[in-house]
Amino acid sequence: MAKCEICGKGQLFGNQISHSHRVTNKAWKPNIKKIRLTVNGVTKRMAVCTSCIRSNKKSV
């Protein structure tokens, strides 16, 4: 699964519990987008989560 290349956010696992209390596995996936960033004068294509894009961490 993809990870954010800035903050390292990745997939989390847990249980999904129904009303009758049956338990199944559930995965929470981060909202990863591939964007172009300029890092040290070089344009790179990076996989970044939307929370990093919104918080302007991309201006590293």
PDBQT receptor file of N, H, CA, C and O in Angstrom, charges set to zero:
ATOM      1  N   MET A   1       0.844  -1.181   0.000  1.00  0.00    +0.000 N 
ATOM      2  CA  MET A   1       0.000   0.000   0.000  1.00  0.00    +0.000 C 
ATOM      3  C   MET A   1       0.884   1.236   0.000  1.00  0.00    +0.000 C 
ATOM      4  O   MET A   1       1.993   1.217   0.532  1.00  0.00    +0.000 OA
ATOM      5  N   ALA A   2       0.390   2.303  -0.595  1.00  0.00    +0.000 N 
ATOM      6  H   ALA A   2      -0.512   2.319  -1.028  1.00  0.00    +0.000 HD
ATOM      7  CA  ALA A   2       1.152   3.536  -0.711  1.00  0.00    +0.000 C 
ATOM      8  C   ALA A   2       1.285   4.228   0.643  1.00  0.00    +0.000 C 
ATOM      9  O   ALA A   2       0.421   4.116   1.512  1.00  0.00    +0.000 OA
ATOM     10  N   LYS A   3       2.390   4.940   0.789  1.00  0.00    +0.000 N 
ATOM     11  H   LYS A   3       3.092   5.031   0.083  1.00  0.00    +0.000 HD
ATOM     12  CA  LYS A   3       2.630   5.756   1.976  1.00  0.00    +0.000 C 
ATOM     13  C   LYS A   3       2.905   7.182   1.536  1.00  0.00    +0.000 C 
ATOM     14  O   LYS A   3       3.385   7.425   0.429  1.00  0.00    +0.000 OA
ATOM     15  N   CYS A   4       2.594   8.113   2.413  1.00  0.00    +0.000 N 
ATOM     16  H   CYS A   4       2.204   7.916   3.312  1.00  0.00    +0.000 HD
ATOM     17  CA  CYS A   4       2.927   9.509   2.158  1.00  0.00    +0.000 C 
ATOM     18  C   CYS A   4       4.436   9.657   2.270  1.00  0.00    +0.000 C 
ATOM     19  O   CYS A   4       5.037   9.224   3.254  1.00  0.00    +0.000 OA
ATOM     20  N   GLU A   5       5.050  10.270   1.259  1.00  0.00    +0.000 N 
ATOM     21  H   GLU A   5       4.562  10.622   0.460  1.00  0.00    +0.000 HD
ATOM     22  CA  GLU A   5       6.498  10.421   1.259  1.00  0.00    +0.000 C 
ATOM     23  C   GLU A   5       6.964  11.579   2.133  1.00  0.00    +0.000 C 
ATOM     24  O   GLU A   5       8.167  11.754   2.328  1.00  0.00    +0.000 OA
ATOM     25  N   ILE A   6       6.037  12.370   2.663  1.00  0.00    +0.000 N 
ATOM     26  H   ILE A   6       5.059  12.228   2.505  1.00  0.00    +0.000 HD
ATOM     27  CA  ILE A   6       6.415  13.481   3.537  1.00  0.00    +0.000 C 
ATOM     28  C   ILE A   6       6.248  13.099   5.003  1.00  0.00    +0.000 C 
ATOM     29  O   ILE A   6       7.201  13.189   5.776  1.00  0.00    +0.000 OA
ATOM     30  N   CYS A   7       5.047  12.673   5.394  1.00  0.00    +0.000 N 
ATOM     31  H   CYS A   7       4.272  12.600   4.765  1.00  0.00    +0.000 HD
ATOM     32  CA  CYS A   7       4.801  12.390   6.814  1.00  0.00    +0.000 C 
ATOM     33  C   CYS A   7       4.850  10.904   7.143  1.00  0.00    +0.000 C 
ATOM     34  O   CYS A   7       4.888  10.543   8.319  1.00  0.00    +0.000 OA
ATOM     35  N   GLY A   8       4.852  10.027   6.132  1.00  0.00    +0.000 N 
ATOM     36  H   GLY A   8       4.821  10.320   5.176  1.00  0.00    +0.000 HD
ATOM     37  CA  GLY A   8       4.935   8.594   6.384  1.00  0.00    +0.000 C 
ATOM     38  C   GLY A   8       3.616   7.944   6.750  1.00  0.00    +0.000 C 
ATOM     39  O   GLY A   8       3.594   6.800   7.204  1.00  0.00    +0.000 OA
ATOM     40  N   LYS A   9       2.514   8.658   6.559  1.00  0.00    +0.000 N 
ATOM     41  H   LYS A   9       2.532   9.587   6.190  1.00  0.00    +0.000 HD
ATOM     42  CA  LYS A   9       1.201   8.106   6.892  1.00  0.00    +0.000 C 
ATOM     43  C   LYS A   9       0.911   6.917   5.988  1.00  0.00    +0.000 C 
ATOM     44  O   LYS A   9       1.098   6.986   4.773  1.00  0.00    +0.000 OA
ATOM     45  N   GLY A  10       0.450   5.817   6.599  1.00  0.00    +0.000 N 
ATOM     46  H   GLY A  10       0.299   5.761   7.585  1.00  0.00    +0.000 HD
ATOM     47  CA  GLY A  10       0.168   4.608   5.840  1.00  0.00    +0.000 C 
ATOM     48  C   GLY A  10      -1.154   3.996   6.257  1.00  0.00    +0.000 C 
ATOM     49  O   GLY A  10      -1.974   4.642   6.908  1.00  0.00    +0.000 OA
ATOM     50  N   GLN A  11      -1.349   2.753   5.878  1.00  0.00    +0.000 N 
ATOM     51  H   GLN A  11      -0.683   2.228   5.349  1.00  0.00    +0.000 HD
ATOM     52  CA  GLN A  11      -2.593   2.052   6.138  1.00  0.00    +0.000 C 
ATOM     53  C   GLN A  11      -2.670   1.610   7.594  1.00  0.00    +0.000 C 
ATOM     54  O   GLN A  11      -1.676   1.168   8.170  1.00  0.00    +0.000 OA
ATOM     55  N   LEU A  12      -3.870   1.735   8.192  1.00  0.00    +0.000 N 
ATOM     56  H   LEU A  12      -4.677   2.094   7.724  1.00  0.00    +0.000 HD
ATOM     57  CA  LEU A  12      -4.122   1.287   9.557  1.00  0.00    +0.000 C 
ATOM     58  C   LEU A  12      -5.134   0.150   9.529  1.00  0.00    +0.000 C 
ATOM     59  O   LEU A  12      -6.002   0.108   8.657  1.00  0.00    +0.000 OA
ATOM     60  N   PHE A  13      -5.025  -0.772  10.482  1.00  0.00    +0.000 N 
ATOM     61  H   PHE A  13      -4.320  -0.738  11.190  1.00  0.00    +0.000 HD
ATOM     62  CA  PHE A  13      -5.917  -1.923  10.543  1.00  0.00    +0.000 C 
ATOM     63  C   PHE A  13      -6.672  -1.924  11.856  1.00  0.00    +0.000 C 
ATOM     64  O   PHE A  13      -6.185  -1.433  12.875  1.00  0.00    +0.000 OA
ATOM     65  N   GLY A  14      -7.880  -2.489  11.813  1.00  0.00    +0.000 N 
ATOM     66  H   GLY A  14      -8.275  -2.888  10.986  1.00  0.00    +0.000 HD
ATOM     67  CA  GLY A  14      -8.688  -2.602  13.015  1.00  0.00    +0.000 C 
ATOM     68  C   GLY A  14      -9.848  -3.534  12.754  1.00  0.00    +0.000 C 
ATOM     69  O   GLY A  14      -9.838  -4.297  11.789  1.00  0.00    +0.000 OA
ATOM     70  N   ASN A  15     -10.845  -3.471  13.612  1.00  0.00    +0.000 N 
ATOM     71  H   ASN A  15     -10.853  -2.850  14.396  1.00  0.00    +0.000 HD
ATOM     72  CA  ASN A  15     -12.014  -4.327  13.496  1.00  0.00    +0.000 C 
ATOM     73  C   ASN A  15     -13.239  -3.504  13.146  1.00  0.00    +0.000 C 
ATOM     74  O   ASN A  15     -13.424  -2.396  13.650  1.00  0.00    +0.000 OA
ATOM     75  N   GLN A  16     -14.076  -4.060  12.274  1.00  0.00    +0.000 N 
ATOM     76  H   GLN A  16     -13.925  -4.960  11.865  1.00  0.00    +0.000 HD
ATOM     77  CA  GLN A  16     -15.371  -3.473  11.971  1.00  0.00    +0.000 C 
ATOM     78  C   GLN A  16     -16.402  -4.315  12.709  1.00  0.00    +0.000 C 
ATOM     79  O   GLN A  16     -16.500  -5.520  12.480  1.00  0.00    +0.000 OA
ATOM     80  N   ILE A  17     -17.169  -3.688  13.592  1.00  0.00    +0.000 N 
ATOM     81  H   ILE A  17     -17.090  -2.708  13.778  1.00  0.00    +0.000 HD
ATOM     82  CA  ILE A  17     -18.090  -4.417  14.454  1.00  0.00    +0.000 C 
ATOM     83  C   ILE A  17     -19.517  -4.055  14.066  1.00  0.00    +0.000 C 
ATOM     84  O   ILE A  17     -19.890  -2.882  14.083  1.00  0.00    +0.000 OA
ATOM     85  N   SER A  18     -20.314  -5.061  13.716  1.00  0.00    +0.000 N 
ATOM     86  H   SER A  18     -20.010  -6.014  13.702  1.00  0.00    +0.000 HD
ATOM     87  CA  SER A  18     -21.694  -4.834  13.302  1.00  0.00    +0.000 C 
ATOM     88  C   SER A  18     -22.599  -4.709  14.530  1.00  0.00    +0.000 C 
ATOM     89  O   SER A  18     -22.148  -4.827  15.670  1.00  0.00    +0.000 OA
ATOM     90  N   HIS A  19     -23.867  -4.471  14.270  1.00  0.00    +0.000 N 
ATOM     91  H   HIS A  19     -24.232  -4.376  13.344  1.00  0.00    +0.000 HD
ATOM     92  CA  HIS A  19     -24.837  -4.337  15.361  1.00  0.00    +0.000 C 
ATOM     93  C   HIS A  19     -24.960  -5.638  16.147  1.00  0.00    +0.000 C 
ATOM     94  O   HIS A  19     -25.156  -5.610  17.362  1.00  0.00    +0.000 OA
ATOM     95  N   SER A  20     -24.847  -6.781  15.463  1.00  0.00    +0.000 N 
ATOM     96  H   SER A  20     -24.688  -6.804  14.476  1.00  0.00    +0.000 HD
ATOM     97  CA  SER A  20     -24.910  -8.082  16.147  1.00  0.00    +0.000 C 
ATOM     98  C   SER A  20     -23.555  -8.484  16.729  1.00  0.00    +0.000 C 
ATOM     99  O   SER A  20     -23.387  -9.599  17.224  1.00  0.00    +0.000 OA
ATOM    100  N   HIS A  21     -22.607  -7.577  16.664  1.00  0.00    +0.000 N 
ATOM    101  H   HIS A  21     -22.744  -6.671  16.263  1.00  0.00    +0.000 HD
ATOM    102  CA  HIS A  21     -21.263  -7.717  17.229  1.00  0.00    +0.000 C 
ATOM    103  C   HIS A  21     -20.412  -8.760  16.512  1.00  0.00    +0.000 C 
ATOM    104  O   HIS A  21     -19.518  -9.353  17.116  1.00  0.00    +0.000 OA
ATOM    105  N   ARG A  22     -20.682  -8.988  15.232  1.00  0.00    +0.000 N 
ATOM    106  H   ARG A  22     -21.408  -8.507  14.741  1.00  0.00    +0.000 HD
ATOM    107  CA  ARG A  22     -19.768  -9.789  14.414  1.00  0.00    +0.000 C 
ATOM    108  C   ARG A  22     -18.575  -8.910  14.082  1.00  0.00    +0.000 C 
ATOM    109  O   ARG A  22     -18.730  -7.723  13.796  1.00  0.00    +0.000 OA
ATOM    110  N   VAL A  23     -17.398  -9.488  14.120  1.00  0.00    +0.000 N 
ATOM    111  H   VAL A  23     -17.272 -10.452  14.353  1.00  0.00    +0.000 HD
ATOM    112  CA  VAL A  23     -16.174  -8.718  13.927  1.00  0.00    +0.000 C 
ATOM    113  C   VAL A  23     -15.512  -9.151  12.625  1.00  0.00    +0.000 C 
ATOM    114  O   VAL A  23     -15.275 -10.338  12.405  1.00  0.00    +0.000 OA
ATOM    115  N   THR A  24     -15.216  -8.175  11.760  1.00  0.00    +0.000 N 
ATOM    116  H   THR A  24     -15.409  -7.210  11.939  1.00  0.00    +0.000 HD
ATOM    117  CA  THR A  24     -14.463  -8.436  10.537  1.00  0.00    +0.000 C 
ATOM    118  C   THR A  24     -13.304  -7.455  10.470  1.00  0.00    +0.000 C 
ATOM    119  O   THR A  24     -13.319  -6.411  11.122  1.00  0.00    +0.000 OA
ATOM    120  N   ASN A  25     -12.303  -7.803   9.677  1.00  0.00    +0.000 N 
ATOM    121  H   ASN A  25     -12.291  -8.652   9.147  1.00  0.00    +0.000 HD
ATOM    122  CA  ASN A  25     -11.132  -6.946   9.538  1.00  0.00    +0.000 C 
ATOM    123  C   ASN A  25     -11.474  -5.731   8.683  1.00  0.00    +0.000 C 
ATOM    124  O   ASN A  25     -12.252  -5.822   7.733  1.00  0.00    +0.000 OA
ATOM    125  N   LYS A  26     -10.887  -4.605   9.032  1.00  0.00    +0.000 N 
ATOM    126  H   LYS A  26     -10.256  -4.531   9.804  1.00  0.00    +0.000 HD
ATOM    127  CA  LYS A  26     -11.102  -3.374   8.280  1.00  0.00    +0.000 C 
ATOM    128  C   LYS A  26      -9.773  -2.664   8.127  1.00  0.00    +0.000 C 
ATOM    129  O   LYS A  26      -8.928  -2.697   9.022  1.00  0.00    +0.000 OA
ATOM    130  N   ALA A  27      -9.597  -2.023   6.986  1.00  0.00    +0.000 N 
ATOM    131  H   ALA A  27     -10.283  -1.996   6.259  1.00  0.00    +0.000 HD
ATOM    132  CA  ALA A  27      -8.383  -1.248   6.730  1.00  0.00    +0.000 C 
ATOM    133  C   ALA A  27      -8.777   0.194   6.440  1.00  0.00    +0.000 C 
ATOM    134  O   ALA A  27      -9.670   0.451   5.632  1.00  0.00    +0.000 OA
ATOM    135  N   TRP A  28      -8.108   1.131   7.100  1.00  0.00    +0.000 N 
ATOM    136  H   TRP A  28      -7.383   0.923   7.756  1.00  0.00    +0.000 HD
ATOM    137  CA  TRP A  28      -8.284   2.553   6.835  1.00  0.00    +0.000 C 
ATOM    138  C   TRP A  28      -7.101   3.005   6.003  1.00  0.00    +0.000 C 
ATOM    139  O   TRP A  28      -5.951   2.911   6.432  1.00  0.00    +0.000 OA
ATOM    140  N   LYS A  29      -7.395   3.499   4.803  1.00  0.00    +0.000 N 
ATOM    141  H   LYS A  29      -8.329   3.575   4.455  1.00  0.00    +0.000 HD
ATOM    142  CA  LYS A  29      -6.334   3.873   3.875  1.00  0.00    +0.000 C 
ATOM    143  C   LYS A  29      -6.221   5.392   3.796  1.00  0.00    +0.000 C 
ATOM    144  O   LYS A  29      -7.238   6.086   3.800  1.00  0.00    +0.000 OA
ATOM    145  N   PRO A  30      -5.002   5.915   3.724  1.00  0.00    +0.000 N 
ATOM    146  CA  PRO A  30      -4.830   7.360   3.596  1.00  0.00    +0.000 C 
ATOM    147  C   PRO A  30      -5.193   7.816   2.183  1.00  0.00    +0.000 C 
ATOM    148  O   PRO A  30      -5.123   7.040   1.230  1.00  0.00    +0.000 OA
ATOM    149  N   ASN A  31      -5.575   9.069   2.067  1.00  0.00    +0.000 N 
ATOM    150  H   ASN A  31      -5.632   9.699   2.841  1.00  0.00    +0.000 HD
ATOM    151  CA  ASN A  31      -5.939   9.647   0.769  1.00  0.00    +0.000 C 
ATOM    152  C   ASN A  31      -4.656  10.141   0.104  1.00  0.00    +0.000 C 
ATOM    153  O   ASN A  31      -4.234  11.278   0.314  1.00  0.00    +0.000 OA
ATOM    154  N   ILE A  32      -4.042   9.269  -0.705  1.00  0.00    +0.000 N 
ATOM    155  H   ILE A  32      -4.385   8.346  -0.876  1.00  0.00    +0.000 HD
ATOM    156  CA  ILE A  32      -2.751   9.547  -1.327  1.00  0.00    +0.000 C 
ATOM    157  C   ILE A  32      -2.969  10.050  -2.747  1.00  0.00    +0.000 C 
ATOM    158  O   ILE A  32      -3.721   9.452  -3.517  1.00  0.00    +0.000 OA
ATOM    159  N   LYS A  33      -2.313  11.146  -3.088  1.00  0.00    +0.000 N 
ATOM    160  H   LYS A  33      -1.702  11.632  -2.462  1.00  0.00    +0.000 HD
ATOM    161  CA  LYS A  33      -2.344  11.696  -4.442  1.00  0.00    +0.000 C 
ATOM    162  C   LYS A  33      -0.914  11.804  -4.947  1.00  0.00    +0.000 C 
ATOM    163  O   LYS A  33       0.002  12.074  -4.171  1.00  0.00    +0.000 OA
ATOM    164  N   LYS A  34      -0.720  11.595  -6.245  1.00  0.00    +0.000 N 
ATOM    165  H   LYS A  34      -1.464  11.376  -6.876  1.00  0.00    +0.000 HD
ATOM    166  CA  LYS A  34       0.595  11.784  -6.851  1.00  0.00    +0.000 C 
ATOM    167  C   LYS A  34       0.644  13.194  -7.411  1.00  0.00    +0.000 C 
ATOM    168  O   LYS A  34      -0.140  13.555  -8.288  1.00  0.00    +0.000 OA
ATOM    169  N   ILE A  35       1.583  13.993  -6.890  1.00  0.00    +0.000 N 
ATOM    170  H   ILE A  35       2.220  13.699  -6.178  1.00  0.00    +0.000 HD
ATOM    171  CA  ILE A  35       1.711  15.377  -7.331  1.00  0.00    +0.000 C 
ATOM    172  C   ILE A  35       3.165  15.644  -7.682  1.00  0.00    +0.000 C 
ATOM    173  O   ILE A  35       4.066  14.910  -7.274  1.00  0.00    +0.000 OA
ATOM    174  N   ARG A  36       3.374  16.705  -8.445  1.00  0.00    +0.000 N 
ATOM    175  H   ARG A  36       2.642  17.301  -8.776  1.00  0.00    +0.000 HD
ATOM    176  CA  ARG A  36       4.731  17.113  -8.798  1.00  0.00    +0.000 C 
ATOM    177  C   ARG A  36       5.189  18.183  -7.820  1.00  0.00    +0.000 C 
ATOM    178  O   ARG A  36       4.491  19.170  -7.590  1.00  0.00    +0.000 OA
ATOM    179  N   LEU A  37       6.365  17.977  -7.248  1.00  0.00    +0.000 N 
ATOM    180  H   LEU A  37       6.933  17.175  -7.435  1.00  0.00    +0.000 HD
ATOM    181  CA  LEU A  37       6.943  18.926  -6.303  1.00  0.00    +0.000 C 
ATOM    182  C   LEU A  37       8.331  19.319  -6.767  1.00  0.00    +0.000 C 
ATOM    183  O   LEU A  37       9.041  18.523  -7.382  1.00  0.00    +0.000 OA
ATOM    184  N   THR A  38       8.711  20.545  -6.469  1.00  0.00    +0.000 N 
ATOM    185  H   THR A  38       8.134  21.191  -5.969  1.00  0.00    +0.000 HD
ATOM    186  CA  THR A  38      10.066  20.985  -6.744  1.00  0.00    +0.000 C 
ATOM    187  C   THR A  38      10.848  20.944  -5.442  1.00  0.00    +0.000 C 
ATOM    188  O   THR A  38      10.596  21.727  -4.526  1.00  0.00    +0.000 OA
ATOM    189  N   VAL A  39      11.810  20.011  -5.370  1.00  0.00    +0.000 N 
ATOM    190  H   VAL A  39      12.015  19.375  -6.114  1.00  0.00    +0.000 HD
ATOM    191  CA  VAL A  39      12.629  19.831  -4.177  1.00  0.00    +0.000 C 
ATOM    192  C   VAL A  39      14.071  20.095  -4.563  1.00  0.00    +0.000 C 
ATOM    193  O   VAL A  39      14.636  19.381  -5.392  1.00  0.00    +0.000 OA
ATOM    194  N   ASN A  40      14.673  21.119  -3.964  1.00  0.00    +0.000 N 
ATOM    195  H   ASN A  40      14.214  21.699  -3.290  1.00  0.00    +0.000 HD
ATOM    196  CA  ASN A  40      16.057  21.520  -4.243  1.00  0.00    +0.000 C 
ATOM    197  C   ASN A  40      16.283  21.780  -5.727  1.00  0.00    +0.000 C 
ATOM    198  O   ASN A  40      17.327  21.416  -6.268  1.00  0.00    +0.000 OA
ATOM    199  N   GLY A  41      15.317  22.404  -6.386  1.00  0.00    +0.000 N 
ATOM    200  H   GLY A  41      14.469  22.700  -5.947  1.00  0.00    +0.000 HD
ATOM    201  CA  GLY A  41      15.445  22.750  -7.794  1.00  0.00    +0.000 C 
ATOM    202  C   GLY A  41      15.156  21.621  -8.762  1.00  0.00    +0.000 C 
ATOM    203  O   GLY A  41      15.240  21.812  -9.975  1.00  0.00    +0.000 OA
ATOM    204  N   VAL A  42      14.814  20.442  -8.248  1.00  0.00    +0.000 N 
ATOM    205  H   VAL A  42      14.745  20.287  -7.263  1.00  0.00    +0.000 HD
ATOM    206  CA  VAL A  42      14.520  19.288  -9.093  1.00  0.00    +0.000 C 
ATOM    207  C   VAL A  42      13.041  18.948  -8.943  1.00  0.00    +0.000 C 
ATOM    208  O   VAL A  42      12.535  18.823  -7.828  1.00  0.00    +0.000 OA
ATOM    209  N   THR A  43      12.349  18.798 -10.077  1.00  0.00    +0.000 N 
ATOM    210  H   THR A  43      12.760  18.900 -10.983  1.00  0.00    +0.000 HD
ATOM    211  CA  THR A  43      10.936  18.438 -10.034  1.00  0.00    +0.000 C 
ATOM    212  C   THR A  43      10.808  16.936  -9.864  1.00  0.00    +0.000 C 
ATOM    213  O   THR A  43      11.351  16.160 -10.650  1.00  0.00    +0.000 OA
ATOM    214  N   LYS A  44      10.074  16.531  -8.815  1.00  0.00    +0.000 N 
ATOM    215  H   LYS A  44       9.633  17.161  -8.176  1.00  0.00    +0.000 HD
ATOM    216  CA  LYS A  44       9.868  15.117  -8.524  1.00  0.00    +0.000 C 
ATOM    217  C   LYS A  44       8.382  14.833  -8.496  1.00  0.00    +0.000 C 
ATOM    218  O   LYS A  44       7.576  15.707  -8.178  1.00  0.00    +0.000 OA
ATOM    219  N   ARG A  45       8.021  13.597  -8.834  1.00  0.00    +0.000 N 
ATOM    220  H   ARG A  45       8.676  12.886  -9.092  1.00  0.00    +0.000 HD
ATOM    221  CA  ARG A  45       6.637  13.143  -8.696  1.00  0.00    +0.000 C 
ATOM    222  C   ARG A  45       6.575  12.323  -7.424  1.00  0.00    +0.000 C 
ATOM    223  O   ARG A  45       7.230  11.287  -7.309  1.00  0.00    +0.000 OA
ATOM    224  N   MET A  46       5.779  12.793  -6.462  1.00  0.00    +0.000 N 
ATOM    225  H   MET A  46       5.247  13.635  -6.555  1.00  0.00    +0.000 HD
ATOM    226  CA  MET A  46       5.742  12.162  -5.151  1.00  0.00    +0.000 C 
ATOM    227  C   MET A  46       4.317  11.771  -4.792  1.00  0.00    +0.000 C 
ATOM    228  O   MET A  46       3.352  12.391  -5.238  1.00  0.00    +0.000 OA
ATOM    229  N   ALA A  47       4.206  10.725  -3.975  1.00  0.00    +0.000 N 
ATOM    230  H   ALA A  47       4.990  10.221  -3.613  1.00  0.00    +0.000 HD
ATOM    231  CA  ALA A  47       2.921  10.304  -3.423  1.00  0.00    +0.000 C 
ATOM    232  C   ALA A  47       2.757  10.989  -2.075  1.00  0.00    +0.000 C 
ATOM    233  O   ALA A  47       3.501  10.712  -1.135  1.00  0.00    +0.000 OA
ATOM    234  N   VAL A  48       1.771  11.891  -1.985  1.00  0.00    +0.000 N 
ATOM    235  H   VAL A  48       1.167  12.116  -2.749  1.00  0.00    +0.000 HD
ATOM    236  CA  VAL A  48       1.600  12.727  -0.798  1.00  0.00    +0.000 C 
ATOM    237  C   VAL A  48       0.140  12.646  -0.360  1.00  0.00    +0.000 C 
ATOM    238  O   VAL A  48      -0.764  12.647  -1.195  1.00  0.00    +0.000 OA
ATOM    239  N   CYS A  49      -0.089  12.576   0.961  1.00  0.00    +0.000 N 
ATOM    240  H   CYS A  49       0.645  12.575   1.640  1.00  0.00    +0.000 HD
ATOM    241  CA  CYS A  49      -1.461  12.548   1.461  1.00  0.00    +0.000 C 
ATOM    242  C   CYS A  49      -2.069  13.947   1.368  1.00  0.00    +0.000 C 
ATOM    243  O   CYS A  49      -1.358  14.951   1.358  1.00  0.00    +0.000 OA
ATOM    244  N   THR A  50      -3.385  13.987   1.302  1.00  0.00    +0.000 N 
ATOM    245  H   THR A  50      -3.963  13.171   1.310  1.00  0.00    +0.000 HD
ATOM    246  CA  THR A  50      -4.063  15.265   1.113  1.00  0.00    +0.000 C 
ATOM    247  C   THR A  50      -3.932  16.178   2.321  1.00  0.00    +0.000 C 
ATOM    248  O   THR A  50      -4.017  17.398   2.177  1.00  0.00    +0.000 OA
ATOM    249  N   SER A  51      -3.725  15.617   3.512  1.00  0.00    +0.000 N 
ATOM    250  H   SER A  51      -3.655  14.626   3.629  1.00  0.00    +0.000 HD
ATOM    251  CA  SER A  51      -3.534  16.486   4.676  1.00  0.00    +0.000 C 
ATOM    252  C   SER A  51      -2.210  17.233   4.578  1.00  0.00    +0.000 C 
ATOM    253  O   SER A  51      -2.113  18.370   5.039  1.00  0.00    +0.000 OA
ATOM    254  N   CYS A  52      -1.183  16.615   3.985  1.00  0.00    +0.000 N 
ATOM    255  H   CYS A  52      -1.262  15.691   3.610  1.00  0.00    +0.000 HD
ATOM    256  CA  CYS A  52       0.087  17.315   3.777  1.00  0.00    +0.000 C 
ATOM    257  C   CYS A  52      -0.047  18.366   2.681  1.00  0.00    +0.000 C 
ATOM    258  O   CYS A  52       0.568  19.429   2.763  1.00  0.00    +0.000 OA
ATOM    259  N   ILE A  53      -0.843  18.078   1.661  1.00  0.00    +0.000 N 
ATOM    260  H   ILE A  53      -1.343  17.215   1.594  1.00  0.00    +0.000 HD
ATOM    261  CA  ILE A  53      -1.063  19.061   0.602  1.00  0.00    +0.000 C 
ATOM    262  C   ILE A  53      -1.799  20.271   1.167  1.00  0.00    +0.000 C 
ATOM    263  O   ILE A  53      -1.437  21.410   0.873  1.00  0.00    +0.000 OA
ATOM    264  N   ARG A  54      -2.842  20.030   1.986  1.00  0.00    +0.000 N 
ATOM    265  H   ARG A  54      -3.137  19.105   2.225  1.00  0.00    +0.000 HD
ATOM    266  CA  ARG A  54      -3.628  21.125   2.559  1.00  0.00    +0.000 C 
ATOM    267  C   ARG A  54      -2.817  21.960   3.529  1.00  0.00    +0.000 C 
ATOM    268  O   ARG A  54      -2.961  23.182   3.564  1.00  0.00    +0.000 OA
ATOM    269  N   SER A  55      -1.962  21.315   4.320  1.00  0.00    +0.000 N 
ATOM    270  H   SER A  55      -1.845  20.323   4.291  1.00  0.00    +0.000 HD
ATOM    271  CA  SER A  55      -1.214  22.058   5.328  1.00  0.00    +0.000 C 
ATOM    272  C   SER A  55       0.038  22.697   4.746  1.00  0.00    +0.000 C 
ATOM    273  O   SER A  55       0.842  23.280   5.474  1.00  0.00    +0.000 OA
ATOM    274  N   ASN A  56       0.201  22.586   3.429  1.00  0.00    +0.000 N 
ATOM    275  H   ASN A  56      -0.452  22.112   2.837  1.00  0.00    +0.000 HD
ATOM    276  CA  ASN A  56       1.304  23.228   2.719  1.00  0.00    +0.000 C 
ATOM    277  C   ASN A  56       2.664  22.703   3.152  1.00  0.00    +0.000 C 
ATOM    278  O   ASN A  56       3.656  23.431   3.101  1.00  0.00    +0.000 OA
ATOM    279  N   LYS A  57       2.717  21.457   3.574  1.00  0.00    +0.000 N 
ATOM    280  H   LYS A  57       1.911  20.866   3.615  1.00  0.00    +0.000 HD
ATOM    281  CA  LYS A  57       4.005  20.866   3.897  1.00  0.00    +0.000 C 
ATOM    282  C   LYS A  57       4.829  20.619   2.650  1.00  0.00    +0.000 C 
ATOM    283  O   LYS A  57       6.029  20.356   2.731  1.00  0.00    +0.000 OA
ATOM    284  N   LYS A  58       4.180  20.704   1.489  1.00  0.00    +0.000 N 
ATOM    285  H   LYS A  58       3.205  20.917   1.423  1.00  0.00    +0.000 HD
ATOM    286  CA  LYS A  58       4.888  20.418   0.251  1.00  0.00    +0.000 C 
ATOM    287  C   LYS A  58       5.948  21.476  -0.059  1.00  0.00    +0.000 C 
ATOM    288  O   LYS A  58       6.801  21.248  -0.917  1.00  0.00    +0.000 OA
ATOM    289  N   SER A  59       5.915  22.618   0.612  1.00  0.00    +0.000 N 
ATOM    290  H   SER A  59       5.222  22.804   1.308  1.00  0.00    +0.000 HD
ATOM    291  CA  SER A  59       6.921  23.652   0.383  1.00  0.00    +0.000 C 
ATOM    292  C   SER A  59       8.139  23.393   1.251  1.00  0.00    +0.000 C 
ATOM    293  O   SER A  59       8.584  24.264   1.998  1.00  0.00    +0.000 OA
ATOM    294  N   VAL A  60       8.671  22.184   1.141  1.00  0.00    +0.000 N 
ATOM    295  H   VAL A  60       8.309  21.477   0.533  1.00  0.00    +0.000 HD
ATOM    296  CA  VAL A  60       9.831  21.770   1.947  1.00  0.00    +0.000 C 
ATOM    297  C   VAL A  60      11.090  22.282   1.308  1.00  0.00    +0.000 C 
ATOM    298  O   VAL A  60      12.183  22.047   1.822  1.00  0.00    +0.000 OA
TER     299      VAL A  60
